[in-house]
């Protein structure tokens, strides 16, 4: 009996072959992206490209799959690549320890992927990635804001044009509209209202000006929703 026999029982031999022959890109390995990457690996995706420039921080421990005392200060792509290979020794993993922006995004989006999971949490590179994914006709699912949310029953998968009551989605739609993109991007979002008390405003840094509180299970569920969309689309292709 092989390690994916339960998956094989559910999706059949043809489904296993489709998953094993697919190449999925996961950008961002934080609270959402690492869970998405793990579910894809456990489903039997044959090739994965993972991208992140961050290291594991102690503040990640309340919600991030990769955050353990034993992994603190290690590059997230390194920890994730080890974990994926430990699940499936046959998987091909391309691990890119880099901060995507500008030309690096353009170059990456010119590569062939069967699907892309966008779990970037910084606005400018996220919008840039989504725009060039659309330009290159990639299949993509993008995670909107999981911070400040409690209720998993409110999470939805929809076209970005149908997203609402999500501040991150609002700003992304606004910037994409300026670039001529109004639809064609699948997003995972929640319209649940974020309480003002869950947001801490900080001095402006390069990447963000506020910290939003998070609970352990919400980013994980967002990541699982992203993975489920990718897996189902590949199986039904």
C-alpha positions as CSV (number, residue, x, y, z in Angstrom):
1,X,0.0,0.0,0.0
2,X,1.3,3.4,-0.9
3,X,1.1,6.7,1.1
4,X,-1.5,8.1,-1.2
5,X,-3.8,5.1,-1.3
6,X,-6.7,6.9,0.5
7,X,-6.5,9.7,-2.1
8,X,-6.4,7.1,-4.9
9,X,-9.6,5.5,-3.4
10,X,-11.3,8.9,-3.6
11,X,-10.1,10.3,-6.9
12,X,-9.2,7.2,-8.8
13,X,-6.1,6.4,-10.8
14,X,-6.7,9.1,-13.4
15,X,-7.1,11.7,-10.6
16,X,-3.8,10.7,-9.0
17,X,-2.1,11.0,-12.4
18,X,-3.5,14.5,-13.0
19,X,-2.3,15.7,-9.6
20,X,1.1,14.0,-10.0
21,X,1.6,15.7,-13.4
22,X,0.6,19.2,-12.2
23,X,3.0,22.1,-11.3
24,X,1.6,24.5,-8.7
25,X,3.2,27.8,-7.6
26,X,2.6,28.9,-4.0
27,X,3.7,32.5,-3.3
28,X,3.9,33.4,0.4
29,X,4.4,30.8,3.1
30,X,2.9,32.5,6.1
31,X,-0.3,31.6,7.9
32,X,-2.2,30.9,4.7
33,X,0.4,29.8,2.2
34,X,2.1,27.1,4.2
35,X,-1.2,25.3,4.9
36,X,-2.1,25.6,1.3
37,X,1.3,24.1,0.2
38,X,1.0,21.3,2.7
39,X,-2.5,20.3,1.5
40,X,-1.3,20.3,-2.1
41,X,1.7,18.1,-1.2
42,X,-0.5,15.6,0.7
43,X,-2.9,15.5,-2.3
44,X,0.0,14.4,-4.5
45,X,0.9,17.4,-6.6
46,X,4.0,16.3,-8.5
47,X,5.9,19.6,-8.8
48,X,5.7,22.7,-6.5
49,X,7.4,26.0,-6.7
50,X,7.4,27.8,-3.4
51,X,8.4,31.5,-2.9
52,X,9.0,33.5,0.3
53,X,11.8,35.8,1.5
54,X,10.9,35.7,5.2
55,X,12.3,33.8,8.2
56,X,10.2,32.1,10.9
57,X,9.5,34.6,13.7
58,X,8.3,34.0,17.2
59,X,5.2,36.0,16.6
60,X,4.2,33.5,13.8
61,X,3.7,30.7,16.4
62,X,0.0,31.5,17.0
63,X,-1.1,30.7,13.5
64,X,1.7,29.5,11.1
65,X,2.3,25.9,10.2
66,X,6.1,26.3,10.0
67,X,6.5,28.2,13.3
68,X,8.1,26.1,16.0
69,X,10.8,26.7,18.5
70,X,13.0,24.4,16.4
71,X,12.5,26.5,13.3
72,X,12.8,30.0,14.6
73,X,14.9,32.3,12.4
74,X,15.2,29.7,9.6
75,X,14.1,30.7,6.0
76,X,10.4,29.6,5.5
77,X,11.1,28.2,2.0
78,X,13.8,26.0,3.5
79,X,11.5,24.6,6.2
80,X,8.6,24.2,3.8
81,X,10.7,22.4,1.2
82,X,11.9,20.0,3.8
83,X,8.4,19.3,5.1
84,X,7.0,18.8,1.5
85,X,9.8,16.3,0.7
86,X,9.2,14.5,4.0
87,X,5.6,14.0,3.0
88,X,6.3,12.9,-0.6
89,X,9.9,12.0,-1.4
90,X,9.0,11.9,-5.2
91,X,7.8,15.5,-5.3
92,X,9.9,18.0,-7.2
93,X,10.3,21.2,-5.2
94,X,11.7,24.5,-6.5
95,X,12.3,26.7,-3.4
96,X,12.9,30.4,-4.1
97,X,14.0,32.5,-1.2
98,X,13.3,35.9,-2.6
99,X,11.1,38.9,-2.2
100,X,9.0,39.1,-5.4
101,X,8.6,42.5,-7.0
102,X,8.8,44.3,-10.3
103,X,10.8,42.3,-12.9
104,X,11.1,39.1,-10.8
105,X,7.3,38.9,-10.8
106,X,7.2,39.4,-14.6
107,X,9.8,36.7,-15.1
108,X,8.0,34.2,-12.8
109,X,4.7,34.8,-14.4
110,X,6.1,33.9,-17.8
111,X,6.8,30.3,-16.6
112,X,4.3,27.6,-17.2
113,X,2.2,26.7,-14.1
114,X,-0.9,24.6,-13.9
115,X,-2.1,26.7,-11.0
116,X,-1.0,29.5,-8.7
117,X,-1.8,30.2,-5.1
118,X,-1.3,33.8,-4.1
119,X,-0.8,34.1,-0.4
120,X,1.2,37.4,-0.4
121,X,0.2,39.8,2.4
122,X,1.8,42.9,1.0
123,X,-0.4,45.0,-1.3
124,X,1.9,46.2,-4.1
125,X,3.6,42.9,-5.0
126,X,0.2,41.1,-4.6
127,X,-1.5,43.4,-7.1
128,X,1.5,43.1,-9.5
129,X,1.4,39.3,-9.3
130,X,-2.3,39.2,-9.9
131,X,-2.1,41.5,-12.8
132,X,0.7,39.6,-14.6
133,X,-1.0,36.3,-13.8
134,X,-4.1,37.5,-15.7
135,X,-1.9,38.8,-18.5
136,X,-0.3,35.4,-18.9
137,X,-3.7,33.6,-18.6
138,X,-2.7,31.7,-15.5
139,X,-5.2,29.8,-13.3
140,X,-4.9,31.5,-9.9
141,X,-6.6,31.6,-6.6
142,X,-5.8,34.6,-4.3
143,X,-6.2,34.8,-0.5
144,X,-7.8,38.0,0.8
145,X,-7.6,39.2,4.5
146,X,-7.8,36.5,7.1
147,X,-6.7,38.8,10.0
148,X,-9.3,39.9,12.5
149,X,-11.7,37.2,11.5
150,X,-13.2,34.5,13.8
151,X,-16.1,32.8,11.9
152,X,-15.0,30.1,9.4
153,X,-18.6,29.7,8.2
154,X,-18.4,33.0,6.5
155,X,-15.4,32.2,4.2
156,X,-16.3,32.2,0.5
157,X,-14.7,31.4,-2.8
158,X,-15.7,33.8,-5.6
159,X,-14.5,36.0,-8.4
160,X,-12.8,39.0,-7.1
161,X,-15.6,41.2,-8.5
162,X,-18.0,39.5,-6.1
163,X,-15.9,40.0,-3.0
164,X,-17.2,42.5,-0.4
165,X,-16.7,43.7,3.2
166,X,-13.0,42.9,3.0
167,X,-10.6,45.8,3.2
168,X,-7.7,44.0,1.5
169,X,-10.0,43.0,-1.4
170,X,-11.3,46.5,-1.7
171,X,-7.8,48.0,-2.1
172,X,-6.8,45.2,-4.5
173,X,-9.9,45.7,-6.7
174,X,-9.2,49.4,-6.7
175,X,-5.6,49.0,-7.9
176,X,-6.5,46.3,-10.4
177,X,-9.3,48.5,-11.9
178,X,-6.6,51.1,-12.7
179,X,-4.8,48.4,-14.6
180,X,-7.9,47.4,-16.5
181,X,-8.6,44.2,-14.6
182,X,-12.1,43.9,-13.0
183,X,-12.7,40.1,-13.0
184,X,-11.2,36.7,-13.8
185,X,-9.4,36.2,-10.4
186,X,-10.7,33.7,-8.0
187,X,-10.4,34.8,-4.3
188,X,-10.9,33.3,-0.9
189,X,-12.4,36.0,1.3
190,X,-14.6,36.6,4.3
191,X,-17.1,39.5,4.6
192,X,-16.9,39.2,8.4
193,X,-16.4,42.7,10.0
194,X,-13.1,43.3,11.7
195,X,-13.4,44.9,15.1
196,X,-11.4,48.1,15.6
197,X,-9.9,46.6,18.7
198,X,-8.3,43.9,16.6
199,X,-6.1,46.4,14.8
200,X,-2.9,48.0,16.2
201,X,-1.6,51.0,14.3
202,X,2.2,51.1,14.2
203,X,4.9,53.5,12.8
204,X,5.1,53.1,9.1
205,X,7.6,50.5,7.8
206,X,8.5,49.3,4.3
207,X,5.7,46.7,4.2
208,X,2.8,47.7,6.5
209,X,1.6,50.3,9.0
210,X,-0.8,48.1,11.1
211,X,-0.9,44.8,12.8
212,X,-4.2,42.9,12.7
213,X,-4.9,40.3,15.4
214,X,-5.3,36.6,14.2
215,X,-6.7,33.4,15.7
216,X,-5.0,30.1,15.1
217,X,-7.5,28.4,12.8
218,X,-8.6,31.1,10.4
219,X,-5.4,31.5,8.2
220,X,-5.2,27.7,8.1
221,X,-8.8,27.4,6.9
222,X,-8.2,30.1,4.3
223,X,-5.2,28.1,3.1
224,X,-7.2,24.9,2.9
225,X,-9.9,26.7,0.9
226,X,-7.2,27.8,-1.6
227,X,-5.8,24.2,-1.8
228,X,-9.3,22.7,-2.3
229,X,-10.0,25.1,-5.2
230,X,-6.7,24.1,-6.9
231,X,-7.2,20.4,-6.4
232,X,-10.7,20.3,-7.6
233,X,-9.9,22.4,-10.7
234,X,-7.1,20.1,-11.6
235,X,-9.2,17.0,-11.1
236,X,-12.0,18.4,-13.2
237,X,-9.7,19.7,-16.0
